[in-house]
Amino acid sequence: MKILDKEIDFDFEEAENMDKVIELDRKYKELLAKSDTLVGKCKVYKDFFDELIGRGTSQKIFGEKNNIFKITDAYQDLIEEAEKVNNKMKEKTNKMNKKYERYK
């Protein structure tokens, strides 16, 4: 996947990765709510990327900069991609359940 034109090795279709996105999104939303400064919020977002994808990911994507718009856009793009995969999974599950309903 690409984040801010940087290729990142992360597969949303891996169940473990999706579970991790959901878990970390909840955790980091709480940390964001507690952060009082924009620099602090940038650190929370960067820590999210590092914990989710791997240490050094935020450095690769953002460098030393704390551009709040780039950082929040990258986070939003990542979450939107996760939501697309989650919705696709729900559609497939619903289709499969409907298909096999006749055997009940």
C-alpha positions, 0 to 999 in steps of 0.5 A: 500500500502507499502512504503519502507516495511511500510504498509500505508493506502492509496487507489489510486482508491479513486477518491479524493485521485487521484485528491489529488496526481495530485494536490500535485505533481504539487505543490511540483514539484514547491517547489522542483525546488526552494529548493537549498539543498538536506536536503531542497529537503528531507523536501519537499518530506517528506512534500508531504507524510504528506500532501497527506497521513496524518501528521506523515506519513513521520516519519513512513516511513523515521524516522529522517533520510534524505536518499535522495535515499530512499526518492526519491525512495518512492516518485517515487514508489508512483507516479508510482502507481498513474500512473498505476491506472490513466492508468487503469482508462483511459483504462476502460473509452476508452473501455466503450466509444467504447462500447456505441459508437454504440448508438450515 
